[in-house]
């Protein structure tokens, strides 16, 4: 048993570079922060590409059917209608835009300036037969609402189904 402990200590301790573990941990942390799905956790110094490149963001979106129309609502706080583009192509509703924010504060001997940029692109598939000629969009209080008329579906007429008596098994038959 003493031999196993010595071998274990030798592998993890004395013969190893003391900074190797630190480099390995740093590498693993960099990998975590560089994954595409974790853009919100990226450090500016670790971000690949152009540092001035606009970051992508995905605004909240609701899609409901109301009064024979497909209504899409998108929360876009801080944006103006000029910052948003709505297109209907290839059976899809495409909504895109860019937000820009710059806050500048001068107070006593302190000057603070923060900038934030981000672009988005959301796509909503439209049902076949949707009337794209009559699409309407409105923008109020940071909420974009796009309404697309749905095709009129032929409603099948209700059919009455007669209820029959269940067949009774013959008595006296042995199973």
Protein Blocks (a to p, Z undefined) as FASTA:
>chain_A
ZZmmmmmmmmmmmmpcfklmmmmmmmmmmmmmmpmklmmmpcfklpgcjfkbccdddddd
ddddeehiacdddddehiafklpccddeehiacddddddddddddehjbccddddddddd
ddddddehiafklcccddeehiacdddddddddddddddddddddddddehiaZZ
